Amino acid sequence: MAADWVITEGGLSPDKKLAVAVYPQQAEFIDEADGTVLLIDQTRGRKIGPLEEIDSTGGTWGVTTKNVRCCWSPDGSLLLVTFRIGRLMHTFQAYRIAKHRAIPLKLPDSTTHPKGKVLEVLGYNANPGSTISLSTDGGIVERRYGFMPKKGHWDEDYSKFGLKGFDAVGGTLLFVYRFDARGKLKLDDIKIDPDSK
């Protein structure tokens, strides 16, 4: 029953009918923990099933109850989950929620946007990652960090990609996605994260 799991940070849906939950680790070492992340029917206190794309063991870092955090759209139709995959590394999974089921949502290819050409000259440092959230106007925001210039691109002028002032060493980019009038998800913009210095 419900006592076997713990609802994650932000895991309760707006209508309180669904929740994302993890099993608390029973051992000191997280690599011995059950990393299953569940979608729960809160009204009945029952498991709907595992979110198979996600794991709560954090790449052997952290604790299961703190390695997963969620964000729901106000109408409960979107579930965005960020989870730890290493000491300083996170990744995410987005879902559409339909009839109490979580359907994985794939974000559009970043290189299809004109500013996405910047990814041709960027690599990643030893601790890359990304998180996901909702913007105040309902867009999906992917925050990617851990960039570094590829060999031969240390003096790159990022203004030619529409990213004037971007610092590729330690800089963070925001990939903003929106649904069009037909409900198709599109990459709307790529911006410099103003909070990354």
N, C-alpha and C positions, 0 to 999 in steps of 0.2 A: 504494500500500500504506500501511500504518500510519504510515510516516515522513512522509507528507504532512499529517498532522493531529496535533493535541495534545489529550489528554483534559482536559476542564475540571475546575475545582476541584469535588470531590465527584461527578464524572461517572461513576465506575466503579460498576456495580450490585453489590449485596451478594454475588451468586454469581459475580461477575467475568465473566459471559458477555456483558453489554451495557455500552456506555459512550456518553457524550455527548462529542463532540469538535468542535473548531473548527480552521480553517486559520490558521496563524500569518501575520501580515501580512508581505508581502515589501517593501512600500514604507514610507517614513517616515510618510506621511500615511494615517490609518486610513480616510479616505473613499475611498481607492483599493484597500482590502482586500476580499477575498472574505468576506462576512459570514455565509456558510452555516454552520448548526449541524447536525451530523449525529448520527444514532443509528447506532452501530457494533456489529457482531457481533464481539466481542473474541476469541472462540474461533477464528474464521477470518481475523480482520484485514480484514474487508470492511465496506463501507458497507451499511446497511440502507436508509437514505434520509434526506433532510433533515427537520428539525423546522421546518416552514414558518412556524410562528407566531413564531419567534425569529430574531434577528439579532445577530451579535457585534460590529458596528461601533459600538455605543454612542452612536448619534446623533452621530457624529464625535468622541467622547471616549474616552479610555483606549486600551487595546490589545485586540485580538481574544482573546488568550489569557487575559485577566483580566476581561473584561466579562460572562462567563457563569459562574454557579455553580449547582450542583445538589444536590439532597437526594433520596435514595431511601428508601422505606419498607423496614423490615427484610426483608419478604418479596419485595421487588422489584416489587410490583404497582402502586406509585405512583411517579411521577417528578415532582418539583417543581423548576422551573427559574426562577431570578431572573436578569434581564439588564438591563444599563444601556441607557437610552434618551436620556440627556443628561448634562450635567456632574455634577449632583447627583440625577439622576432614574433610578429603576429601575422595572421592572414584572416580571410573571411569567407563566408558563404552567404549568398542571398537566396531567399525562397519566396515563391508565391504561395499564399495559403488559399486553398480551395477545398471545401467540404471536409474540414479537419485534416487535410493532408498538406504536407510541406513539399512543394515541387521545386527542385533546384532551378535557380535562375542564373543564366550565364550572361555576364556583362559583355557589351560589344567590344570588338577588338580596338584597342587604343590607337593603333597605327592608322586607322581609317580616318581619323580627324587630322586636319592640316597641322595642328600643333603636335600631333603624335609623332611626327618625323623626328622630334627631339630624342625619342627613344633609340634612334639609330646611332646616336653619338654618346649615349649614356650606358654605363654598366652599373653594377651594384657592389657595395662593400661587403664585409663579412656578416653584417647583420641587417639584411634588407627585410622589408615587410610592408604590410598594408592593413589598414583598418577601414571600416565602412560605417556610415551613419546617414541620417536623413537631414537635408537642409530645411530651414524654416519654411520654404515654399514647396516642399514635397519632393525635391530632387534627391537622388542617391549620390552621396559623395564618398568616393574612394580616396583615401589619403595614403599615398605611396612614399616611403622613405628609404634611406640607405643607398642613395645614388652616389655614383662617382663617374667622372669622365672616362670613356674608353681610351685606350692607347692612341695617341695622336690627336686627341681632342681636348687637351688640358686648357688651351686658350680659346675655346669655342665662344663665339658671340651668340648667346641664347636669344637675343632680341630678334634674330632672323626667324625664330620659331614662335615669335609672339610672347616670349617669356623674358623680357628685359629685366635684368637684375637677378636672375636665377643663379644661385650658387650651387653648382653640381656636387660640391663636397659638403655633405650634410644637409643639403636642401631637401625640401619636401614638396611634392606636387599634389594638387587636388584634381581628380578626374570627376567631372560633374555629369551625371546621366539624368535624362528626363524621358518620360513617356510621351510619345506624340499623340495626335488626335485619334489614331487607330489603336492605341495601346501598345505600340512597339517601343522598346527601350532604345534610346539613341544616346551617343556620347555628345553632349552639348558643348562642353568647354574643358580646357585644361588650364589650370591656374597655378601660380606660385602660392604656397601656403603662407599667409602673412605671419603665422605664429612660429614658423621655422626660421631660426637664426643660426 
